[in-house]
Amino acid sequence: MQFPHKLRLPVIAAPMFLISGPEMVIAACRAGIVGSFPTPNCRTVAELETWMAAIVEGLDTTSAPWATNLITHSTNTRLPADLALVKTYQPPLVITALGSPKPAVEVVHGYGGLVFADVVNINLAKKAVAAGADGLVCIAAGAGGHTGHFSPFAFISAVREFFDGPLVIGGGISGGAGIAGAIAAGADFAYIGTRFLPTAESRAVDPYKQMIVDCGPDDLIVSSAITGTAASWLKPSLVACGIDLETLSGKPGRDYTPETAHKRWRDTWAAGQGLHASKAIEPMAAVVDTLERDYKTAVARFQARA
């Protein structure tokens, strides 16, 4: 199937926990890329409805489509209520994560939307396709937050052996050349999170944004000791919380209820391997302008060499 919406760039602004809000979604969509946010960013169903209403009100027919990210893990007891609001506000794209996309498929297809499933390995990708996902969001090594472990090139190649639908690849993509590389490798979209974290519209606190600007890939550590799922963390933020990096171990039980998730992620800050590309705190529109310029340069370079 073809993606039915036109975009300025083949980019989805990844839903970032505690970072992506309606301001970022609207700015991304107005800039011509897909904007998204995870529903657990809202502590209550009432707040989620306020956010969705604001996004719908803030966009028009010239904007790119928006997306919401649903946690379909069994611990998310709020999923039915979130799905009810999805049915009401009808985001064109719903991205499921940490569970099967099946709970969302009937609702989203009922109003003509698409369901993309966030996956970190081949087995989960096959299960998502079997469950009715329209597209796959393949999280590769280098992604911020809950991360993957495959090379993006290997991941795309393996998935393309059994799936020819929309494929999104994420993991360390932070510039126009990375976007072009993702498309050349066989993906349809690049999933970018960290590059948009230090934007003016981001809900990250200022010290977090500045840490992204100041740090590089060597300042990251991947561990499951914080949330129970492997995630990529900024070392300075863990140290500031009194966590000893030398003894960081253990695997707490997974709990993706909004309340627990907010506590676990509030002061321990995540980032992906593309954080070196952020040189300043600037508006989303300016970042997308830079990505478009560098993407066109990369495409021209590839065409010249080919």
C-alpha positions as CSV (number, residue, x, y, z in Angstrom):
1,M,0.0,0.0,0.0
2,Q,1.0,3.6,-0.6
3,F,1.1,6.2,2.2
4,P,-1.9,8.4,1.4
5,H,-0.5,11.7,2.6
6,K,2.0,14.1,1.1
7,L,5.0,15.1,3.2
8,R,7.7,17.7,2.7
9,L,10.3,15.1,3.9
10,P,9.9,11.4,4.5
11,V,10.2,11.9,8.2
12,I,8.1,11.1,11.3
13,A,9.0,13.1,14.4
14,A,9.1,10.2,16.9
15,P,6.8,10.3,19.9
16,M,9.1,11.1,22.9
17,F,7.9,10.4,26.4
18,L,7.5,13.6,28.5
19,I,8.9,15.6,25.5
20,S,6.3,15.6,22.7
21,G,3.2,17.7,23.3
22,P,0.6,19.4,21.2
23,E,3.0,22.3,20.5
24,M,5.6,20.0,19.0
25,V,3.1,18.0,17.0
26,I,1.5,21.1,15.5
27,A,4.9,22.6,14.7
28,A,6.1,19.4,13.0
29,C,3.0,19.0,10.9
30,R,3.0,22.7,9.9
31,A,6.7,22.2,8.9
32,G,5.6,19.3,6.6
33,I,6.6,16.2,8.5
34,V,4.4,13.8,10.6
35,G,4.2,15.0,14.3
36,S,3.4,12.5,17.0
37,F,3.1,12.1,20.8
38,P,2.6,9.2,23.2
39,T,-0.7,9.2,25.0
40,P,1.0,8.4,28.4
41,N,2.4,12.0,28.2
42,C,-1.0,12.9,29.5
43,R,-1.6,11.8,33.1
44,T,-5.4,11.7,32.7
45,V,-7.9,10.9,30.0
46,A,-9.3,14.5,30.3
47,E,-5.9,15.9,29.6
48,L,-5.5,13.6,26.6
49,E,-8.7,14.9,25.1
50,T,-7.6,18.5,25.6
51,W,-4.4,17.7,23.7
52,M,-6.1,15.9,20.8
53,A,-8.6,18.7,20.5
54,A,-5.8,21.3,20.4
55,I,-4.0,19.4,17.7
56,V,-7.0,19.0,15.5
57,E,-7.8,22.7,16.0
58,G,-4.2,23.8,15.3
59,L,-3.9,22.0,11.9
60,D,-5.4,22.6,8.5
61,T,-5.6,21.0,5.1
62,T,-2.0,22.2,4.3
63,S,-0.5,20.5,7.3
64,A,1.1,17.1,7.3
65,P,-0.8,14.4,9.1
66,W,-0.5,13.8,12.9
67,A,0.0,10.6,14.8
68,T,-0.5,9.4,18.3
69,N,1.5,6.6,20.0
70,L,-0.5,4.0,22.0
71,I,1.2,1.7,24.6
72,T,-0.6,-1.6,24.1
73,H,1.3,-3.5,26.8
74,S,-1.0,-5.3,29.3
75,T,0.0,-3.0,32.2
76,N,-1.5,0.0,30.4
77,T,-5.0,-0.2,32.0
78,R,-5.9,3.1,30.3
79,L,-5.7,1.7,26.8
80,P,-9.5,1.4,26.3
81,A,-10.1,5.0,27.3
82,D,-7.3,6.2,25.1
83,L,-8.7,4.2,22.2
84,A,-12.1,5.8,22.7
85,L,-10.5,9.2,22.2
86,V,-8.6,8.0,19.1
87,K,-12.0,7.0,17.7
88,T,-13.3,10.5,18.4
89,Y,-10.4,12.6,17.1
90,Q,-9.3,10.3,14.4
91,P,-5.5,10.8,14.1
92,P,-4.6,9.7,10.5
93,L,-1.8,7.5,11.9
94,V,-1.6,5.5,15.1
95,I,1.7,4.0,16.2
96,T,1.5,1.1,18.7
97,A,4.4,0.2,21.0
98,L,5.4,-2.4,23.6
99,G,2.6,-4.7,22.6
100,S,0.5,-6.1,19.7
101,P,-1.1,-3.6,17.4
102,K,-4.3,-5.7,17.3
103,P,-6.2,-3.7,20.0
104,A,-6.0,-0.6,17.8
105,V,-6.6,-2.1,14.3
106,E,-10.4,-2.3,14.3
107,V,-10.9,1.1,15.8
108,V,-8.4,2.9,13.5
109,H,-9.4,1.1,10.3
110,G,-13.0,2.0,11.2
111,Y,-12.4,5.6,10.4
112,G,-9.9,5.1,7.6
113,G,-6.7,5.6,9.6
114,L,-3.5,3.6,9.5
115,V,-1.8,1.5,12.2
116,F,2.0,1.3,12.3
117,A,3.6,-1.1,14.9
118,D,6.8,-0.2,16.7
119,V,9.0,-3.3,16.7
120,V,12.6,-4.1,17.8
121,N,13.2,-7.5,16.1
122,I,12.1,-9.7,13.2
123,N,9.9,-12.0,15.3
124,L,7.9,-9.0,16.6
125,A,7.7,-7.5,13.1
126,K,6.2,-10.8,11.7
127,K,3.7,-10.9,14.6
128,A,2.7,-7.2,14.0
129,V,2.0,-7.9,10.3
130,A,0.0,-11.0,11.2
131,A,-2.0,-8.9,13.7
132,G,-3.1,-6.4,10.9
133,A,-0.5,-3.6,11.1
134,D,-0.4,-1.5,8.0
135,G,3.2,-0.4,8.5
136,L,6.2,-1.2,10.7
137,V,8.3,1.2,12.7
138,C,11.6,-0.6,13.1
139,I,13.7,0.6,16.0
140,A,17.3,-0.1,15.4
141,A,20.5,0.3,17.4
142,G,21.2,4.0,18.2
143,A,17.7,5.0,19.0
144,G,17.0,7.0,22.1
145,G,14.7,5.9,24.9
146,H,13.6,2.2,24.5
147,T,16.1,1.2,21.8
148,G,16.9,-1.7,19.5
149,H,20.0,-3.7,18.8
150,F,20.0,-4.4,15.0
151,S,21.9,-2.4,12.4
152,P,19.3,-0.4,10.5
153,F,20.6,-1.8,7.2
154,A,20.3,-5.4,8.4
155,F,16.8,-4.7,9.9
156,I,15.4,-3.2,6.7
157,S,16.8,-5.9,4.6
158,A,15.4,-8.7,6.7
159,V,12.0,-7.1,7.0
160,R,11.7,-6.5,3.3
161,E,12.0,-10.3,2.7
162,F,8.4,-10.7,4.0
163,F,6.8,-7.2,4.1
164,D,6.4,-4.7,1.3
165,G,4.3,-2.1,3.1
166,P,5.3,1.2,4.7
167,L,8.5,0.8,6.7
168,V,9.9,3.4,9.1
169,I,13.4,3.1,10.4
170,G,14.7,4.8,13.5
171,G,18.0,4.7,15.3
172,G,20.6,7.5,15.3
173,I,19.2,9.4,12.3
174,S,19.8,13.0,12.9
175,G,20.5,14.7,9.6
176,G,19.5,14.9,5.9
177,A,22.1,12.4,4.8
178,G,20.7,9.9,7.3
179,I,17.2,10.3,5.9
180,A,18.5,9.8,2.4
181,G,20.4,6.7,3.6
182,A,17.3,5.2,5.1
183,I,15.4,5.6,1.9
184,A,18.2,4.3,-0.2
185,A,18.4,1.2,2.1
186,G,14.7,0.4,1.5
187,A,12.8,2.3,4.1
188,D,9.9,4.7,3.3
189,F,10.4,7.0,6.3
190,A,13.0,8.0,8.9
191,Y,12.0,8.1,12.5
192,I,13.7,11.1,14.2
193,G,13.5,11.9,17.9
194,T,16.6,13.2,19.6
195,R,17.2,15.8,16.8
196,F,13.9,17.4,17.8
197,L,14.3,17.2,21.5
198,P,16.1,20.5,22.0
199,T,13.6,22.5,20.0
200,A,11.7,25.5,21.3
201,E,8.4,23.5,21.1
202,S,9.8,20.5,23.1
203,R,8.5,20.0,26.6
204,A,11.9,19.0,27.9
205,V,13.2,21.1,30.7
206,D,16.0,23.6,29.7
207,P,18.8,21.6,31.4
208,Y,17.8,18.5,29.4
209,K,17.8,20.4,26.1
210,Q,21.2,21.9,26.9
211,M,22.6,18.5,27.8
212,I,21.6,17.3,24.4
213,V,23.5,20.2,22.8
214,D,26.5,19.6,25.0
215,C,26.8,15.8,24.8
216,G,27.9,13.3,22.1
217,P,27.4,9.5,21.5
218,D,30.1,8.7,24.1
219,D,27.9,10.2,26.8
220,L,25.3,7.5,26.4
221,I,24.7,4.2,28.1
222,V,22.2,1.5,27.3
223,S,20.6,-0.3,30.3
224,S,17.3,-2.0,31.3
225,A,17.9,-1.1,34.9
226,I,15.7,2.0,34.9
227,T,12.4,0.8,33.2
228,G,12.9,-3.0,32.7
229,T,13.4,-2.5,29.0
230,A,16.7,-1.7,27.3
231,A,16.9,2.1,26.8
232,S,19.6,4.6,25.9
233,W,20.3,7.1,28.7
234,L,22.4,10.2,29.1
235,K,25.1,9.4,31.5
236,P,25.3,12.8,33.1
237,S,21.6,12.7,34.0
238,L,22.0,9.3,35.7
239,V,25.0,10.5,37.7
240,A,23.0,13.6,38.7
241,C,20.4,11.3,40.1
242,G,23.0,9.5,42.3
243,I,23.2,6.4,40.1
244,D,26.5,4.6,40.0
245,L,27.3,3.8,36.4
246,E,29.8,1.1,37.4
247,T,27.2,-0.9,39.4
248,L,24.1,-0.1,37.2
249,S,22.3,-3.4,36.9
250,G,19.0,-5.2,37.6
251,K,15.8,-5.3,35.7
252,P,12.7,-3.8,37.4
253,G,9.3,-5.1,36.5
254,R,7.7,-3.5,33.5
255,D,5.0,-1.0,34.4
256,Y,3.7,1.3,31.6
257,T,0.9,3.0,33.5
258,P,1.3,6.8,33.0
259,E,1.9,7.4,36.8
260,T,4.8,4.9,37.1
261,A,6.3,5.9,33.8
262,H,6.3,9.6,34.7
263,K,8.2,8.8,37.9
264,R,10.8,6.7,36.2
265,W,11.6,9.1,33.3
266,R,11.2,12.5,35.0
267,D,14.9,13.0,36.0
268,T,16.6,10.2,34.1
269,W,17.0,11.5,30.6
270,A,17.1,9.5,27.4
271,A,18.8,10.3,24.0
272,G,19.8,8.6,20.8
273,Q,23.2,8.4,19.1
274,G,22.4,11.3,16.8
275,L,22.6,13.9,19.6
276,H,25.8,15.3,18.3
277,A,23.9,17.0,15.4
278,S,22.1,19.4,17.8
279,K,24.2,22.5,18.1
280,A,21.6,24.9,19.6
281,I,18.1,25.2,20.9
282,E,16.0,26.3,18.0
283,P,12.5,26.2,16.5
284,M,11.2,23.0,15.0
285,A,10.7,24.8,11.6
286,A,14.4,25.7,11.5
287,V,15.5,22.2,12.2
288,V,13.2,20.9,9.4
289,D,14.6,23.5,7.1
290,T,18.1,22.2,7.8
291,L,17.1,18.6,7.3
292,E,15.5,19.4,4.0
293,R,18.6,21.3,2.7
294,D,20.9,18.5,3.8
295,Y,18.6,15.8,2.4
296,K,18.6,17.4,-1.0
297,T,22.4,17.7,-0.9
298,A,22.7,14.0,0.0
299,V,20.3,12.9,-2.7
300,A,22.3,15.0,-5.3
301,R,25.6,13.5,-4.1
302,F,24.2,10.0,-4.4
303,Q,22.8,10.6,-7.9
304,A,26.1,12.0,-9.0
305,R,28.0,9.0,-7.7
306,A,25.5,6.5,-9.1
